Amino acid sequence: MTNRNDIEQLFKAHYAQMYRLAVALLHDDDLARDIVHDVFVSLLDVTRDTLISEGYLLRAVRNRCLNHIRDCEIHQRIANRYFLENDEYESEEWPDEETIARIYSLIRSEISPQARRVMELRFSEGLPFSRIAASMGISETAVYRHLSHALTIIRKKLNENG
């Protein structure tokens, strides 16, 4: 199916329907157009023996749209968490040496090894969630969950001890 003439015929026959589906899911004309075009570009890599049907094309558009929506939701949750934490830092005084020592002690004793590694990569090395996920072989959502869980434990333990 890598023949450009075949892809051009598929484009002419199915583009409008694919575009309408993408717009219905994304509510963004430009993004919908980009996703449909990406599906057609990906057809260049499909082997000749693969039968490309209307259903295949519509599923490809739907899946790419859903992946985009999922990725946006993850990034939005992370951004919201980041800004929430920044507000907390601005409204509080920085911890003293004793509090910092307690935080390190809690990290060593109360946080799982994988969550400790996430915290180290995020706060010591300053890596973004995507690079942490890639280096640890986990999803960005898992990175967010490990970090969120670790911070919740630390806050809880510090609040218990005053």
C-alpha positions as CSV (number, residue, x, y, z in Angstrom):
1,M,0.0,0.0,0.0
2,T,3.0,2.3,-0.1
3,N,2.1,3.3,-3.6
4,R,1.5,7.1,-3.5
5,N,-1.3,6.8,-6.1
6,D,-3.2,4.3,-3.8
7,I,-2.7,6.7,-0.9
8,E,-3.9,9.6,-3.0
9,Q,-7.1,7.7,-3.9
10,L,-7.7,6.8,-0.2
11,F,-7.2,10.4,0.7
12,K,-9.7,11.6,-1.9
13,A,-12.3,9.0,-0.9
14,H,-12.0,9.2,2.9
15,Y,-10.5,12.5,4.0
16,A,-13.7,14.4,4.6
17,Q,-15.1,11.6,6.9
18,M,-11.8,11.2,8.7
19,Y,-11.6,15.0,9.2
20,R,-15.2,15.2,10.6
21,L,-14.4,12.5,13.1
22,A,-11.3,14.2,14.3
23,V,-13.0,17.6,14.6
24,A,-15.9,15.9,16.6
25,L,-13.4,14.4,19.0
26,L,-10.9,17.3,19.3
27,H,-13.0,20.4,18.7
28,D,-10.0,22.0,16.9
29,D,-9.9,22.3,13.1
30,D,-6.1,22.7,12.8
31,L,-5.3,19.8,15.1
32,A,-7.9,17.6,13.4
33,R,-6.3,18.3,10.0
34,D,-2.8,17.5,11.4
35,I,-3.9,14.2,12.8
36,V,-5.7,13.1,9.6
37,H,-2.6,14.1,7.6
38,D,-0.4,12.1,10.1
39,V,-2.5,9.0,9.5
40,F,-1.9,9.3,5.8
41,V,1.8,9.9,6.2
42,S,1.9,6.7,8.4
43,L,0.5,4.8,5.4
44,L,3.8,5.2,3.6
45,D,5.3,2.8,6.1
46,V,2.5,0.1,5.8
47,T,3.5,-3.0,3.9
48,R,2.1,-3.7,0.5
49,D,0.1,-6.7,1.7
50,T,-2.0,-4.7,4.2
51,L,-5.5,-4.0,3.2
52,I,-6.5,-0.4,4.1
53,S,-10.2,0.0,4.6
54,E,-12.4,2.9,5.6
55,G,-12.7,1.3,9.1
56,Y,-9.0,1.0,9.4
57,L,-8.6,4.7,8.6
58,L,-11.3,5.8,10.9
59,R,-9.9,3.7,13.8
60,A,-6.5,5.2,13.2
61,V,-7.9,8.7,13.4
62,R,-9.9,7.9,16.5
63,N,-6.9,6.3,18.2
64,R,-4.6,9.2,17.4
65,C,-7.2,11.7,18.7
66,L,-7.7,9.7,21.9
67,N,-4.0,9.5,22.4
68,H,-3.7,13.2,22.0
69,I,-6.5,13.9,24.5
70,R,-4.9,11.5,27.0
71,D,-1.5,13.2,26.6
72,C,-3.1,16.6,27.1
73,E,-4.9,15.5,30.2
74,I,-1.7,14.1,31.7
75,H,0.2,17.3,30.9
76,Q,-2.6,19.4,32.4
77,R,-2.7,17.4,35.6
78,I,1.0,17.7,35.9
79,A,0.9,21.4,35.2
80,N,-1.9,21.9,37.7
81,R,0.1,20.0,40.4
82,Y,3.2,22.0,39.6
83,F,1.4,25.4,39.9
84,L,-0.3,24.2,43.1
85,E,3.1,23.3,44.6
86,N,4.6,26.7,43.5
87,D,1.8,28.5,45.3
88,E,2.5,26.6,48.4
89,Y,6.2,27.5,48.2
90,E,5.4,31.1,47.8
91,S,3.0,31.2,50.7
92,E,5.3,29.4,53.1
93,E,8.7,30.1,54.5
94,W,11.5,27.9,53.4
95,P,12.2,25.1,55.8
96,D,15.0,25.3,58.3
97,E,17.9,22.8,58.5
98,E,16.2,20.6,61.0
99,T,13.1,20.3,58.8
100,I,15.3,19.5,55.7
101,A,17.0,16.7,57.7
102,R,13.6,15.3,58.7
103,I,12.5,15.4,55.0
104,Y,15.6,13.4,54.0
105,S,15.0,11.0,56.8
106,L,11.4,10.5,55.7
107,I,12.5,10.0,52.1
108,R,15.0,7.3,53.1
109,S,12.6,5.5,55.5
110,E,9.0,6.0,54.2
111,I,9.3,6.3,50.4
112,S,9.6,3.2,48.1
113,P,12.9,2.8,46.2
114,Q,11.2,3.6,42.8
115,A,9.5,6.8,44.2
116,R,12.9,7.8,45.7
117,R,14.5,7.4,42.3
118,V,11.7,9.5,40.7
119,M,12.2,12.2,43.3
120,E,16.0,12.1,42.8
121,L,15.7,12.5,39.0
122,R,13.1,15.2,39.3
123,F,14.5,17.4,42.1
124,S,18.2,16.6,42.1
125,E,18.8,16.3,38.4
126,G,15.9,18.5,37.3
127,L,14.7,16.1,34.6
128,P,11.2,16.5,33.1
129,F,8.6,13.8,33.6
130,S,9.1,12.5,30.0
131,R,12.8,11.9,30.5
132,I,12.2,10.3,33.9
133,A,9.6,8.0,32.4
134,A,12.0,7.0,29.6
135,S,15.0,6.4,31.8
136,M,13.0,4.3,34.3
137,G,10.9,2.4,31.7
138,I,7.6,3.6,33.1
139,S,4.8,5.9,31.9
140,E,4.6,9.6,32.6
141,T,1.5,8.9,34.6
142,A,3.4,6.5,36.8
143,V,6.1,9.2,37.3
144,Y,3.4,11.6,38.4
145,R,1.8,9.1,40.7
146,H,5.1,8.2,42.4
147,L,6.0,11.8,42.9
148,S,2.5,12.8,44.1
149,H,2.4,9.8,46.5
150,A,5.8,10.6,47.9
151,L,5.0,14.3,48.5
152,T,1.7,13.3,50.2
153,I,3.6,11.0,52.6
154,I,6.2,13.6,53.4
155,R,3.6,16.3,54.0
156,K,1.5,14.0,56.1
157,K,4.4,12.9,58.3
158,L,5.7,16.5,58.7
159,N,2.2,17.7,59.7
160,E,1.9,14.9,62.2
161,N,5.2,16.0,63.8
162,G,4.4,19.7,63.7
